[in-house]
């Protein structure tokens, strides 16, 4: 889990800022960069939504009898 959190911080803290800066320098505005990242977020949401049922039937089924 720590690796995923670090990865998310790296994307948001370093890559997002540097890519938006490069796009703004090249095009004069950062709007296309925001649109690209918004499109990537929608693609990620669709991907997670498509595998959600499989995750729940495979991982969740193993935990049905667990008493936590």
N, C-alpha and C positions, 0 to 999 in steps of 0.2 A: 504494500500500500504506500509505503514511503516513496518508492520509486515513481509511482503514478502521480503522487502529489508534486514531487520534484519536477517531473516532466511537464505537468500542467503549469507550474510556475515558470519554467524555462520558456514555454511557448508564449505565455501571457506577458512575461516580464522582459524577455529578450527578443524573441523572434517577431512578435507582433509589433513592437516598437521599431525595430530596425527595418522590417519590411514596409511598414506604413511610411517611415521616413524616406525609404528609397522610392516608393511610389509617388510620394508627394514631390520629391526632387525631380523625378522624371516627368510627371504630368502636371504639376502645379497644384494638385489637390489630393487629399487623402481619401476621397469618397470611393474610388475604385477599390482601394485596399479594404475598406470596410465592407464593401459588397462581396469581395472575394471571401473574406473571413465569415461573413454571414452565410454565404452559400456553403462553405465547408461545415459550418455548424448545422445547417439543415440536413446536409448529407449524412453527418454523424448521427443526428437524431433519427433519421430514417433507417440507418443501419442498425442502431440499437433497438429501435421499435421492431424491426424485422426479426431479430434474434431473441427478443424478450420471451416469447412463448416457449422456445426451445430451452432457454435457460431455466425457466420455471418448471418445466417438466423433467429436466434431467437433474439439476442441482436441488431444486425444491422438493422433489420426490424423495430424495435421500434423507431429507431433514424432517419429513412428516412425523416420524415416530420419535424424534428427538425431544427430550424434555429439557428445556433450557430455562 
